[in-house]
Amino acid sequence: MVKSIYNKRYFAFVLMFLFLLPLIFINRQISSDWGGDFAMYINEAMNIAHFQSIDDTHYIYNENAPMLGPGIYPAGFPLMLAPICFLFGNNISVFIIYMSLLLIITALVIYVFFKDFFSAPVAAILTLTIAYNPWMLSFKNEVLADIPFTLFFILTLVFYLKKAPAWLTGIVMGFAILVKTAGFVLPVGFVLYYFYNLVKRKRYPGLVFTAIYALIFVFVINTVLKMPLGLGLYSGNFDFSSLKHNILINISLYIEIYQSFFYRVLHDWKFIMLVTRSAMLTFLIIGIINVKKDLIYFIFVAYVFLLLVYPYHSSGFRFLLPVMPLLLLFALYGFKSIKWRYKVDKRLIVIFAALVLLGQYFPETVKLIEKRVEILPGPQQKSSKEAFDFIKKNTVDGDVILFTKPRVLALYTGRNAVCNEISDSSKKLEELLKNKNVKYILTNSDLSNKAAERFLKQNGDKVDLIWQNTKFKFYRINQP
């Protein structure tokens, strides 16, 4: 009997893996856009792979442009990329395949998570609803920390639900923190849930011990790698004087993103999308109100609080990705809490609704399957390679270059790079050039930087155009 149950579970897991396997092949690209975050992660990973100081990235942090990114990123994702860098070097095509594999593993973990609440068919369809969303099929081509963070975020919840030892759950939680600083909401959620139970005169010290193990793990790894703890990496991004404004903006933003996750272009069948969006939001609100106030709820509250106060509004859905399984869980709770007069199994309705969602993905999925592999405007373009090659041959270590995408330039040239705030005045830009000892300015016709363009136009006598191609112009600043 036991062997039969084991085989059944093993078969279901293997079947789920086979359903997810096409994720590797659908919309697989071989290049990246200009981005910036990906370059920082790869740069740090290359340093780890070659046993160099992880912070030797040649990216010069500009305190007046903190939203571009911190001076160094958490070590978790670079640690995951380091073996790939060691074996294949800076190969974006291999990185993209690796991200697809991570998406498959993440989806399997989400499936295990859902299995704690629903039957295997419901868990499987809910997982496929997330994994095969057209946004996900495009996002897997980005070498970013959000998919691996979601993996360890949900894996922490799975380990807790499976009653794994506190130290083991703590290590998984700690790695989530190492991947993204937002992972600190996990120990916060554990501690909040501990005090919630304490008020109800229930003691669960394992919750606190798990959080402590996680923080110790983070401290040890960061100490070995000589990294900051992580709490201060993004402190420069917060502007508490605009807290109310940011919260109101983010409430609207993330409600719209959640609804848009289920929005698909259906033309004549648009009414299905309208019903889907309204229903998913309604059930979610009901579910959040009625759901049991357990650990998952408190972690969700902590994460949403962070999203609402964080003043960055251009992340798209990727900041919402780690809690998307929780949002679906709460939405289903909301649906189940509605009294149903008809003698129809609600599980069948859930499966039918999920299949309708998957069906809405079909037209876009077909387009992504048929999409040609192309070189995106970015560092893999011929013009970019020409520019990087010229810079490497005609500048020396220690030279500082101003460019709109400094982290990309630093990765592909090994030269120090900095960026101004796009809204900088001419005076402020001149101060930056002086303070950071900038010797060169690189421009790209596809990347607008009005402050730099204005400076070049107004100071033609102070700069020399020493090289250009179809996209780039490289200027040397004449020293006074």
Sine and cosine of phi, psi and omega as CSV:
sin_phi,cos_phi,sin_psi,cos_psi,sin_omega,cos_omega
0.00,0.00,-0.74,0.67,0.00,-1.00
-0.88,0.48,-0.68,0.74,0.00,-1.00
-0.90,0.44,-0.59,0.80,0.01,-1.00
-0.91,0.42,-0.69,0.73,0.02,-1.00
-0.90,0.44,-0.67,0.74,0.00,-1.00
-0.88,0.48,-0.71,0.70,-0.01,-1.00
-0.89,0.45,-0.61,0.79,0.00,-1.00
-0.90,0.43,-0.70,0.71,0.02,-1.00
-0.92,0.40,-0.65,0.76,0.00,-1.00
-0.89,0.45,-0.68,0.73,0.01,-1.00
-0.89,0.46,-0.69,0.73,0.00,-1.00
-0.89,0.46,-0.63,0.78,-0.01,-1.00
-0.93,0.37,-0.69,0.72,0.03,-1.00
-0.90,0.44,-0.66,0.75,0.02,-1.00
-0.89,0.46,-0.63,0.77,0.03,-1.00
-0.90,0.44,-0.66,0.75,0.04,-1.00
-0.87,0.49,-0.66,0.75,0.00,-1.00
-0.91,0.41,-0.60,0.80,0.06,-1.00
-0.90,0.44,-0.51,0.86,-0.06,-1.00
-1.00,0.02,-0.31,0.95,-0.09,-1.00
-0.83,0.56,-0.61,0.80,0.01,-1.00
-0.87,0.50,-0.26,0.96,0.02,-1.00
-0.84,0.54,-0.47,0.88,0.00,-1.00
-0.92,0.40,-0.56,0.83,-0.19,-0.98
-0.99,-0.17,-0.39,0.92,-0.03,-1.00
-0.97,0.24,0.82,-0.57,0.08,-1.00
0.83,0.56,0.72,0.69,0.03,-1.00
-1.00,0.05,0.89,-0.46,-0.03,-1.00
-0.98,-0.21,0.12,-0.99,-0.06,-1.00
-0.78,-0.63,0.24,0.97,-0.02,-1.00
-0.54,-0.84,0.20,-0.98,0.02,-1.00
-0.85,-0.53,0.35,-0.94,0.13,-0.99
-0.99,0.14,-0.14,-0.99,-0.08,-1.00
-0.93,0.37,-0.60,0.80,0.09,-1.00
0.60,0.80,-0.84,-0.54,0.00,-1.00
0.47,-0.89,-0.71,0.70,0.01,-1.00
-0.87,0.50,-0.69,0.73,-0.04,-1.00
-0.85,0.52,-0.63,0.78,-0.04,-1.00
-0.91,0.41,-0.61,0.79,0.00,-1.00
-0.92,0.40,-0.69,0.73,0.02,-1.00
-0.89,0.45,-0.71,0.71,-0.02,-1.00
-0.92,0.40,-0.65,0.76,0.01,-1.00
-0.86,0.51,-0.73,0.69,0.03,-1.00
-0.91,0.42,-0.64,0.77,0.02,-1.00
-0.89,0.45,-0.64,0.77,0.04,-1.00
-0.88,0.47,-0.64,0.77,0.03,-1.00
-0.89,0.45,-0.69,0.73,0.02,-1.00
-0.89,0.45,-0.71,0.71,-0.04,-1.00
-0.88,0.47,-0.49,0.87,-0.04,-1.00
-0.95,-0.30,0.31,0.95,0.11,-0.99
0.84,0.55,0.64,0.77,0.09,-1.00
-0.96,-0.29,0.22,-0.98,0.03,-1.00
-0.87,0.49,0.78,-0.63,-0.12,-0.99
-0.89,0.45,-0.45,0.89,-0.07,-1.00
-1.00,0.00,0.10,0.99,0.01,-1.00
-1.00,0.08,0.93,0.37,-0.13,-0.99
-0.98,-0.22,-0.17,0.99,-0.03,-1.00
0.93,0.36,0.13,0.99,0.09,-1.00
-1.00,0.02,0.83,-0.56,0.00,-1.00
-0.99,-0.15,0.89,-0.45,-0.04,-1.00
-0.96,0.29,0.74,-0.68,0.05,-1.00
-0.97,-0.26,0.93,-0.38,-0.05,-1.00
-0.87,0.49,-0.42,0.91,0.00,-1.00
-1.00,0.06,-0.05,1.00,0.05,-1.00
-0.73,-0.69,0.87,0.50,-0.12,-0.99
-0.93,0.38,-0.43,0.90,-0.07,-1.00
-0.94,0.35,-0.27,0.96,0.06,-1.00
-0.90,0.44,-0.55,0.84,0.00,-1.00
0.58,-0.81,0.45,-0.89,0.00,-1.00
-0.94,0.34,0.17,-0.99,-0.01,-1.00
-0.92,0.39,-0.39,0.92,0.05,-1.00
-0.48,-0.88,0.57,-0.82,-0.01,-1.00
-0.99,-0.16,0.41,-0.91,0.05,-1.00
-0.80,0.59,0.46,-0.89,-0.20,-0.98
-0.99,0.11,-0.22,0.98,-0.14,-0.99
-0.86,0.51,-0.80,0.59,-0.03,-1.00
-0.92,0.38,-0.68,0.73,0.11,-0.99
-0.84,0.54,-0.57,0.82,0.07,-1.00
-0.89,0.45,-0.60,0.80,0.03,-1.00
-0.95,0.31,-0.50,0.87,0.01,-1.00
-0.99,0.11,-0.37,0.93,-0.13,-0.99
-0.83,0.56,-0.70,0.71,0.02,-1.00
-0.87,0.49,-0.58,0.82,0.04,-1.00
-0.92,0.39,-0.66,0.75,0.04,-1.00
-0.89,0.45,-0.64,0.77,-0.02,-1.00
-0.90,0.43,-0.64,0.77,-0.07,-1.00
-0.99,0.11,-0.62,0.79,-0.17,-0.99
-0.85,-0.52,-0.08,1.00,-0.05,-1.00
0.95,0.31,-0.37,-0.93,0.01,-1.00
-1.00,0.09,0.99,0.15,-0.07,-1.00
-0.89,-0.46,0.98,-0.19,-0.12,-0.99
-0.89,0.45,-0.55,0.84,0.00,-1.00
-0.89,0.45,-0.68,0.74,0.03,-1.00
-0.92,0.38,-0.64,0.77,0.04,-1.00
-0.86,0.51,-0.64,0.76,-0.03,-1.00
-0.92,0.39,-0.64,0.77,0.08,-1.00
-0.89,0.46,-0.66,0.75,0.03,-1.00
-0.87,0.49,-0.65,0.76,0.02,-1.00
-0.91,0.42,-0.59,0.81,0.05,-1.00
-0.91,0.42,-0.64,0.77,0.06,-1.00
-0.90,0.44,-0.65,0.76,0.04,-1.00
-0.90,0.43,-0.59,0.81,0.05,-1.00
-0.90,0.44,-0.66,0.75,0.03,-1.00
-0.89,0.46,-0.72,0.70,0.02,-1.00
-0.89,0.46,-0.67,0.74,0.02,-1.00
-0.88,0.48,-0.68,0.73,0.01,-1.00
-0.89,0.45,-0.62,0.79,0.05,-1.00
-0.90,0.43,-0.62,0.78,0.04,-1.00
-0.92,0.40,-0.65,0.76,0.06,-1.00
-0.88,0.47,-0.64,0.77,0.05,-1.00
-0.87,0.50,-0.72,0.70,0.03,-1.00
-0.88,0.47,-0.63,0.78,0.04,-1.00
-0.88,0.48,-0.77,0.64,-0.01,-1.00
-0.89,0.46,-0.52,0.85,-0.03,-1.00
-0.89,0.46,-0.35,0.94,0.05,-1.00
-0.96,0.27,-0.21,0.98,-0.07,-1.00
-0.84,-0.54,-0.40,0.91,-0.10,-0.99
-0.72,-0.69,0.19,-0.98,0.09,-1.00
-0.92,0.39,0.28,-0.96,-0.03,-1.00
-0.85,0.53,-0.71,0.71,0.01,-1.00
-0.88,0.47,-0.67,0.74,0.01,-1.00
-0.91,0.42,-0.71,0.71,0.01,-1.00
-0.87,0.50,-0.66,0.75,-0.03,-1.00
-0.91,0.42,-0.72,0.70,-0.05,-1.00
-0.93,0.36,-0.61,0.79,0.05,-1.00
-0.89,0.46,-0.66,0.75,0.02,-1.00
-0.90,0.44,-0.70,0.71,0.01,-1.00
-0.90,0.43,-0.52,0.85,0.03,-1.00
-0.89,0.47,-0.57,0.82,0.05,-1.00
-0.98,0.17,-0.77,0.64,-0.15,-0.99
-0.91,0.42,-0.59,0.81,-0.08,-1.00
-0.99,-0.16,0.18,0.98,0.12,-0.99
-0.86,0.50,0.72,-0.70,-0.03,-1.00
-0.80,0.60,-0.52,0.86,0.09,-1.00
-0.87,0.49,-0.68,0.73,-0.01,-1.00
-0.92,0.40,-0.61,0.79,-0.01,-1.00
-0.91,0.41,-0.39,0.92,0.10,-1.00
-1.00,-0.03,-0.61,0.79,-0.09,-1.00
-0.93,0.38,-0.44,0.90,-0.01,-1.00
-0.91,0.41,-0.19,0.98,0.07,-1.00
-1.00,0.06,0.01,1.00,0.01,-1.00
-0.99,-0.16,0.78,-0.62,0.03,-1.00
-1.00,0.06,0.98,0.19,-0.05,-1.00
-0.77,-0.64,0.26,-0.97,-0.14,-0.99
-0.99,0.11,-0.07,1.00,-0.16,-0.99
-0.94,0.35,-0.63,0.77,0.04,-1.00
-0.92,0.38,-0.77,0.64,0.06,-1.00
-0.89,0.46,-0.53,0.85,0.06,-1.00
-0.91,0.42,-0.68,0.73,0.06,-1.00
-0.86,0.50,-0.64,0.77,0.03,-1.00
-0.82,0.57,-0.80,0.60,-0.07,-1.00
-0.98,0.21,-0.46,0.89,0.08,-1.00
-0.89,0.46,-0.79,0.61,-0.01,-1.00
-0.95,0.31,-0.57,0.82,0.02,-1.00
-0.89,0.46,-0.57,0.82,0.08,-1.00
-0.87,0.50,-0.69,0.72,0.02,-1.00
-0.92,0.39,-0.63,0.78,0.03,-1.00
-0.89,0.46,-0.71,0.70,0.01,-1.00
-0.88,0.47,-0.62,0.78,0.04,-1.00
-0.91,0.40,-0.72,0.69,-0.02,-1.00
-0.90,0.44,-0.54,0.84,0.02,-1.00
-1.00,0.09,0.05,1.00,0.04,-1.00
0.85,0.53,0.69,0.72,0.09,-1.00
-0.93,0.36,0.36,-0.93,0.03,-1.00
-0.82,0.57,0.56,-0.83,-0.06,-1.00
-0.85,0.53,-0.61,0.79,-0.04,-1.00
-0.92,0.39,-0.59,0.81,-0.01,-1.00
-0.95,0.32,-0.70,0.71,0.07,-1.00
-0.87,0.48,-0.61,0.79,0.03,-1.00
-0.90,0.44,-0.62,0.78,0.03,-1.00
-0.91,0.41,-0.69,0.72,0.03,-1.00
-0.89,0.46,-0.70,0.72,0.05,-1.00
-0.87,0.49,-0.68,0.74,0.01,-1.00
-0.87,0.49,-0.63,0.78,0.01,-1.00
-0.94,0.35,-0.55,0.83,0.10,-1.00
-0.86,0.51,-0.66,0.76,0.03,-1.00
-0.91,0.41,-0.62,0.78,0.02,-1.00
-0.92,0.38,-0.48,0.88,0.01,-1.00
-0.97,0.26,-0.73,0.69,0.05,-1.00
-0.60,-0.80,0.67,-0.74,-0.02,-1.00
-0.86,0.51,-0.43,0.90,0.05,-1.00
-0.87,0.50,-0.28,0.96,0.03,-1.00
-0.89,0.45,-0.26,0.97,0.05,-1.00
-0.88,0.47,-0.29,0.96,0.06,-1.00
-0.92,0.40,-0.39,0.92,0.00,-1.00
-0.91,0.41,-0.83,0.56,0.07,-1.00
-0.88,0.47,-0.54,0.84,0.07,-1.00
-0.88,0.48,-0.71,0.71,0.03,-1.00
-0.88,0.47,-0.65,0.76,0.03,-1.00
-0.88,0.47,-0.70,0.71,-0.02,-1.00
-0.93,0.36,-0.66,0.75,0.04,-1.00
-0.87,0.50,-0.67,0.74,0.01,-1.00
-0.92,0.39,-0.56,0.83,0.06,-1.00
-0.88,0.47,-0.74,0.67,-0.03,-1.00
-0.94,0.35,-0.54,0.84,0.08,-1.00
-0.87,0.49,-0.69,0.73,0.04,-1.00
-0.94,0.33,-0.52,0.85,0.01,-1.00
-0.90,0.44,-0.63,0.78,0.06,-1.00
-0.88,0.47,-0.56,0.83,0.02,-1.00
-1.00,0.06,0.20,0.98,0.03,-1.00
0.89,0.46,0.61,0.79,0.13,-0.99
-0.86,-0.51,0.69,-0.72,-0.04,-1.00
-0.91,-0.42,0.85,-0.53,0.08,-1.00
-0.79,-0.62,0.97,0.25,-0.06,-1.00
-0.87,0.49,-0.38,0.93,0.01,-1.00
-0.86,0.52,-0.48,0.87,0.02,-1.00
-0.89,0.45,-0.71,0.70,0.00,-1.00
-0.93,0.36,-0.68,0.74,0.01,-1.00
-0.87,0.49,-0.63,0.77,0.03,-1.00
-0.87,0.49,-0.71,0.70,0.03,-1.00
-0.89,0.46,-0.64,0.77,0.00,-1.00
-0.91,0.41,-0.70,0.71,0.04,-1.00
-0.85,0.53,-0.65,0.76,0.00,-1.00
-0.89,0.45,-0.72,0.69,-0.03,-1.00
-0.92,0.39,-0.60,0.80,0.06,-1.00
-0.90,0.44,-0.68,0.73,0.01,-1.00
-0.87,0.49,-0.71,0.71,0.02,-1.00
-0.88,0.47,-0.69,0.72,-0.01,-1.00
-0.88,0.47,-0.69,0.73,-0.03,-1.00
-0.91,0.42,-0.75,0.66,-0.03,-1.00
-0.89,0.46,-0.70,0.71,0.00,-1.00
-0.92,0.40,-0.54,0.84,0.05,-1.00
-0.92,0.38,-0.69,0.73,0.01,-1.00
-0.89,0.46,-0.66,0.76,-0.03,-1.00
-1.00,0.03,0.01,1.00,-0.02,-1.00
0.84,0.55,0.74,0.67,0.01,-1.00
-0.95,-0.32,0.44,-0.90,0.13,-0.99
-0.92,0.38,0.35,-0.93,-0.05,-1.00
-0.85,0.52,-0.56,0.83,0.07,-1.00
0.85,-0.53,-0.42,0.91,-0.07,-1.00
-0.90,0.43,-0.52,0.85,-0.07,-1.00
-1.00,-0.06,-0.02,1.00,-0.09,-1.00
-0.88,0.47,-0.59,0.81,-0.07,-1.00
-0.92,-0.39,0.22,0.97,-0.05,-1.00
-0.88,0.48,-0.51,0.86,0.00,-1.00
-0.93,0.36,-0.23,0.97,-0.03,-1.00
-0.99,0.13,-0.34,0.94,-0.10,-0.99
-0.99,0.10,0.71,-0.70,0.06,-1.00
-0.78,-0.62,1.00,-0.06,-0.12,-0.99
-0.95,0.31,-0.23,0.97,0.07,-1.00
-0.94,0.35,-0.36,0.93,0.01,-1.00
-0.93,-0.37,0.44,0.90,-0.10,-0.99
-0.85,0.52,-0.75,0.66,-0.02,-1.00
-0.87,0.50,-0.71,0.70,0.01,-1.00
-0.87,0.50,-0.72,0.70,-0.02,-1.00
-0.90,0.44,-0.65,0.76,0.00,-1.00
-0.89,0.45,-0.72,0.69,-0.02,-1.00
-0.90,0.43,-0.66,0.75,0.04,-1.00
-0.88,0.47,-0.70,0.71,-0.08,-1.00
-0.94,0.33,-0.54,0.84,0.06,-1.00
-0.86,0.51,-0.77,0.64,0.02,-1.00
-0.89,0.45,-0.68,0.73,-0.06,-1.00
-0.86,0.50,-0.76,0.65,-0.12,-0.99
-0.98,0.19,-0.44,0.90,0.17,-0.99
-0.90,0.43,-0.69,0.72,0.00,-1.00
-0.91,0.42,-0.66,0.76,0.01,-1.00
-0.90,0.43,-0.69,0.72,0.02,-1.00
-0.86,0.52,-0.72,0.69,0.01,-1.00
-0.92,0.39,-0.62,0.78,-0.03,-1.00
-0.94,0.35,-0.36,0.93,0.07,-1.00
-0.86,0.52,-0.47,0.88,-0.01,-1.00
-0.96,-0.26,0.10,0.99,0.01,-1.00
-1.00,0.03,0.81,-0.59,0.04,-1.00
-0.72,-0.70,0.46,-0.89,-0.01,-1.00
-0.98,0.20,0.94,-0.35,-0.09,-1.00
-0.86,-0.50,0.02,1.00,0.06,-1.00
0.81,0.59,-0.93,-0.37,-0.07,-1.00
-0.90,0.43,-0.37,0.93,-0.03,-1.00
-0.99,-0.15,0.43,0.90,-0.08,-1.00
-0.86,0.51,-0.48,0.88,-0.04,-1.00
-0.86,0.50,-0.50,0.87,0.02,-1.00
-0.90,0.43,-0.69,0.73,0.01,-1.00
-0.89,0.46,-0.66,0.75,-0.02,-1.00
-0.89,0.45,-0.66,0.75,0.04,-1.00
-0.92,0.40,-0.69,0.73,-0.02,-1.00
-0.86,0.50,-0.76,0.65,-0.04,-1.00
-0.87,0.49,-0.72,0.70,-0.02,-1.00
-0.91,0.42,-0.70,0.72,-0.04,-1.00
-0.91,0.42,-0.69,0.72,-0.04,-1.00
-0.90,0.43,-0.60,0.80,0.04,-1.00
-0.95,0.31,-0.66,0.75,0.00,-1.00
-0.89,0.46,-0.75,0.66,0.01,-1.00
-0.90,0.45,-0.58,0.82,0.01,-1.00
-0.90,0.44,-0.73,0.69,-0.01,-1.00
-0.88,0.47,-0.71,0.71,0.03,-1.00
-0.88,0.47,-0.67,0.75,-0.02,-1.00
-0.90,0.43,-0.69,0.73,0.01,-1.00
-0.88,0.47,-0.60,0.80,0.01,-1.00
-0.94,0.33,-0.66,0.75,-0.15,-0.99
-1.00,-0.10,-0.25,0.97,-0.11,-0.99
-0.90,0.43,0.46,-0.89,0.04,-1.00
-0.89,0.45,0.70,-0.71,-0.03,-1.00
-0.99,0.12,0.98,0.19,-0.02,-1.00
-0.94,-0.33,-0.20,-0.98,-0.04,-1.00
-0.86,0.52,-0.69,0.73,-0.03,-1.00
-0.86,0.51,-0.63,0.77,0.02,-1.00
-0.89,0.46,-0.71,0.71,-0.05,-1.00
-0.94,0.34,-0.58,0.82,0.09,-1.00
-0.92,0.40,-0.65,0.76,0.05,-1.00
-0.87,0.49,-0.71,0.70,0.00,-1.00
-0.88,0.48,-0.69,0.72,-0.01,-1.00
-0.89,0.45,-0.66,0.75,-0.02,-1.00
-0.93,0.36,-0.69,0.72,0.00,-1.00
-0.90,0.43,-0.62,0.79,0.06,-1.00
-0.85,0.52,-0.69,0.72,0.03,-1.00
-0.88,0.47,-0.69,0.73,0.02,-1.00
-0.86,0.51,-0.65,0.76,-0.10,-0.99
-0.95,0.30,-0.53,0.85,-0.04,-1.00
-1.00,-0.02,-0.24,0.97,-0.03,-1.00
-0.97,0.25,0.82,-0.58,-0.18,-0.98
-1.00,0.07,0.42,0.91,0.04,-1.00
-0.97,-0.25,0.83,-0.56,-0.14,-0.99
-0.89,-0.45,0.29,0.96,-0.09,-1.00
-0.87,-0.50,0.39,0.92,-0.08,-1.00
-0.99,0.14,-0.25,0.97,-0.12,-0.99
0.92,0.38,-0.57,-0.82,-0.08,-1.00
-1.00,0.07,-0.14,0.99,-0.19,-0.98
-0.91,0.41,-0.49,0.87,0.06,-1.00
-0.95,0.32,-0.40,0.92,-0.01,-1.00
-1.00,0.04,-0.26,0.97,-0.08,-1.00
-0.82,0.57,-0.71,0.71,-0.05,-1.00
-0.86,0.51,-0.50,0.87,-0.03,-1.00
-0.97,-0.23,0.12,0.99,0.04,-1.00
-0.86,0.52,-0.66,0.75,0.09,-1.00
-0.87,0.50,-0.58,0.81,0.02,-1.00
-0.94,0.34,-0.61,0.79,0.03,-1.00
-0.89,0.45,-0.67,0.75,0.05,-1.00
-0.92,0.40,-0.63,0.78,0.03,-1.00
-0.87,0.50,-0.74,0.67,-0.01,-1.00
-0.92,0.39,-0.61,0.79,0.03,-1.00
-0.88,0.48,-0.64,0.77,0.03,-1.00
-0.94,0.35,-0.58,0.81,0.12,-0.99
-0.88,0.48,-0.66,0.75,0.04,-1.00
-0.88,0.48,-0.67,0.74,0.03,-1.00
-0.91,0.43,-0.69,0.73,-0.04,-1.00
-0.93,0.38,-0.43,0.90,-0.04,-1.00
-0.98,0.21,-0.17,0.99,0.02,-1.00
-0.99,0.16,0.73,-0.68,0.02,-1.00
-0.94,0.34,0.75,-0.66,-0.10,-1.00
-0.89,-0.45,0.88,-0.47,-0.07,-1.00
-0.99,0.17,-0.39,0.92,-0.15,-0.99
-1.00,-0.01,0.50,-0.87,-0.04,-1.00
-1.00,0.07,0.90,0.44,0.04,-1.00
-0.81,-0.59,0.78,-0.63,0.00,-1.00
-0.88,0.48,0.83,-0.56,-0.03,-1.00
-0.88,0.47,-0.47,0.88,0.02,-1.00
-0.89,0.45,-0.59,0.80,0.03,-1.00
-0.92,0.39,-0.59,0.81,0.03,-1.00
-0.92,0.40,-0.66,0.76,0.02,-1.00
-0.88,0.48,-0.72,0.70,0.01,-1.00
-0.88,0.47,-0.68,0.73,0.01,-1.00
-0.89,0.46,-0.71,0.70,-0.01,-1.00
-0.89,0.45,-0.66,0.75,0.01,-1.00
-0.91,0.41,-0.63,0.78,0.04,-1.00
-0.90,0.43,-0.59,0.81,0.07,-1.00
-0.89,0.46,-0.67,0.74,0.04,-1.00
-0.87,0.49,-0.74,0.68,0.01,-1.00
-0.88,0.47,-0.60,0.80,0.03,-1.00
-0.90,0.43,-0.55,0.83,0.03,-1.00
-0.92,0.40,-0.44,0.90,0.02,-1.00
-0.96,0.29,-0.33,0.94,-0.24,-0.97
-0.83,0.56,-0.77,0.64,-0.04,-1.00
-0.85,0.52,-0.69,0.72,-0.01,-1.00
-0.94,0.34,-0.58,0.82,0.02,-1.00
-0.90,0.44,-0.65,0.76,0.04,-1.00
-0.88,0.48,-0.68,0.73,0.02,-1.00
-0.89,0.46,-0.64,0.77,0.01,-1.00
-0.93,0.37,-0.58,0.81,0.05,-1.00
-0.90,0.43,-0.63,0.78,-0.04,-1.00
-0.99,0.11,-0.16,0.99,-0.07,-1.00
-0.89,0.46,0.73,-0.69,0.00,-1.00
-0.97,0.23,0.54,-0.84,0.10,-0.99
-0.96,0.27,0.80,-0.60,-0.04,-1.00
-0.61,-0.79,0.38,-0.92,0.04,-1.00
-0.99,0.11,0.89,-0.46,-0.02,-1.00
-0.96,0.27,0.43,-0.90,0.14,-0.99
-0.86,0.52,0.93,-0.38,-0.10,-1.00
0.14,-0.99,-0.33,-0.94,-0.12,-0.99
-0.93,0.36,-0.27,0.96,0.01,-1.00
-1.00,0.02,-0.09,1.00,0.05,-1.00
-0.92,0.40,0.45,-0.89,0.00,-1.00
-0.86,0.52,-0.68,0.73,-0.01,-1.00
-0.89,0.46,-0.58,0.81,0.01,-1.00
-0.93,0.36,-0.68,0.73,0.02,-1.00
-0.88,0.47,-0.62,0.78,0.04,-1.00
-0.89,0.46,-0.70,0.72,-0.02,-1.00
-0.91,0.42,-0.71,0.71,-0.01,-1.00
-0.90,0.44,-0.64,0.77,-0.01,-1.00
-0.91,0.42,-0.67,0.74,0.02,-1.00
-0.89,0.45,-0.69,0.72,-0.03,-1.00
-0.89,0.46,-0.69,0.72,0.00,-1.00
-0.89,0.45,-0.57,0.82,-0.06,-1.00
-0.99,0.11,-0.39,0.92,-0.15,-0.99
-0.87,-0.48,0.18,0.98,0.13,-0.99
-0.76,-0.65,0.17,-0.99,-0.03,-1.00
-0.83,-0.56,0.29,-0.96,0.07,-1.00
-0.82,0.58,0.71,-0.71,0.00,-1.00
0.98,-0.18,-0.34,0.94,0.08,-1.00
-0.91,0.41,0.65,-0.76,-0.01,-1.00
-0.94,-0.34,0.75,-0.66,-0.06,-1.00
-0.86,-0.52,0.73,-0.68,0.11,-0.99
-1.00,0.02,0.81,-0.58,0.00,-1.00
-0.45,-0.89,0.52,-0.85,-0.04,-1.00
-0.88,0.47,-0.50,0.87,0.02,-1.00
-0.88,-0.47,0.96,0.29,-0.13,-0.99
-0.91,0.41,-0.55,0.83,-0.03,-1.00
-0.94,0.34,-0.57,0.82,0.06,-1.00
-0.92,0.38,-0.71,0.70,0.01,-1.00
-0.88,0.48,-0.66,0.75,0.00,-1.00
-0.89,0.45,-0.64,0.77,-0.01,-1.00
-0.92,0.39,-0.70,0.71,-0.16,-0.99
-1.00,0.01,-0.16,0.99,0.02,-1.00
-0.85,-0.53,-0.36,0.93,-0.08,-1.00
0.95,0.31,0.33,0.94,0.03,-1.00
-0.96,-0.29,0.44,-0.90,0.03,-1.00
-0.93,0.38,0.72,-0.69,-0.08,-1.00
-0.66,-0.75,0.59,-0.80,-0.01,-1.00
-0.63,-0.77,0.37,-0.93,0.04,-1.00
-0.76,-0.66,0.58,-0.81,0.11,-0.99
-0.99,0.10,0.27,-0.96,0.20,-0.98
-0.95,0.31,0.75,-0.66,-0.12,-0.99
-0.84,0.54,-0.50,0.87,-0.04,-1.00
-1.00,0.01,0.13,0.99,-0.03,-1.00
-0.85,0.53,0.60,-0.80,0.15,-0.99
-0.97,0.23,0.20,-0.98,0.02,-1.00
-0.88,0.48,-0.62,0.78,0.00,-1.00
-0.91,0.43,-0.69,0.72,-0.02,-1.00
-0.92,0.40,-0.61,0.79,0.02,-1.00
-0.92,0.40,-0.66,0.75,0.03,-1.00
-0.88,0.47,-0.61,0.80,0.05,-1.00
-0.90,0.43,-0.65,0.76,0.02,-1.00
-0.89,0.45,-0.72,0.70,0.00,-1.00
-0.85,0.52,-0.64,0.77,-0.01,-1.00
-0.96,0.29,-0.74,0.68,-0.07,-1.00
-0.92,0.40,-0.56,0.83,-0.02,-1.00
-0.99,-0.10,0.07,1.00,0.04,-1.00
0.82,0.57,0.74,0.67,-0.03,-1.00
-0.96,0.27,0.77,-0.64,-0.02,-1.00
-0.96,-0.29,-0.37,0.93,-0.07,-1.00
-0.67,-0.74,0.41,-0.91,0.12,-0.99
-0.79,-0.61,0.78,-0.63,0.05,-1.00
-0.91,-0.40,0.75,-0.66,0.05,-1.00
-0.85,-0.53,0.39,-0.92,0.04,-1.00
-0.70,-0.72,0.74,-0.68,-0.09,-1.00
-0.91,0.42,-0.35,0.94,0.02,-1.00
-1.00,0.03,-0.20,0.98,-0.08,-1.00
-0.89,-0.46,0.96,-0.29,-0.06,-1.00
-0.97,0.25,0.72,-0.69,0.13,-0.99
-0.57,-0.82,0.99,0.12,-0.14,-0.99
-0.88,0.48,-0.57,0.82,-0.01,-1.00
-0.90,0.44,-0.72,0.70,0.01,-1.00
-0.92,0.39,-0.65,0.76,0.00,-1.00
-0.90,0.43,-0.62,0.78,0.02,-1.00
-0.92,0.40,-0.66,0.75,0.02,-1.00
-0.88,0.47,-0.70,0.72,-0.01,-1.00
-0.90,0.43,-0.60,0.80,-0.01,-1.00
-0.94,0.34,-0.62,0.79,-0.05,-1.00
-0.99,0.13,-0.28,0.96,-0.09,-1.00
-0.81,-0.59,0.72,0.70,-0.02,-1.00
-0.86,0.51,-0.45,0.89,-0.01,-1.00
-0.99,0.16,-0.18,0.98,-0.04,-1.00
-0.98,-0.22,-0.09,1.00,-0.04,-1.00
-0.75,-0.66,0.48,-0.88,0.08,-1.00
-0.85,-0.53,0.77,-0.64,0.12,-0.99
-0.98,0.19,0.94,-0.35,-0.09,-1.00
-0.97,-0.25,-0.19,0.98,0.04,-1.00
-0.25,-0.97,0.51,-0.86,0.10,-1.00
-0.37,-0.93,0.37,-0.93,0.18,-0.98
-0.64,-0.77,-0.39,-0.92,-0.12,-0.99
-0.91,0.41,-0.40,0.92,-0.06,-1.00
-0.87,-0.49,-0.54,0.84,-0.19,-0.98
-0.94,-0.35,0.48,-0.88,0.21,-0.98
-0.73,-0.68,0.72,-0.69,-0.07,-1.00
-0.87,-0.50,0.88,-0.47,-0.08,-1.00
-0.93,-0.36,0.59,-0.80,0.15,-0.99
-0.97,-0.26,0.73,-0.68,0.02,-1.00
-1.00,0.05,0.82,-0.57,0.04,-1.00
-0.95,0.30,0.84,-0.54,-0.01,-1.00
-0.96,0.27,0.68,-0.73,-0.02,-1.00
-0.93,0.38,0.00,0.00,0.00,0.00
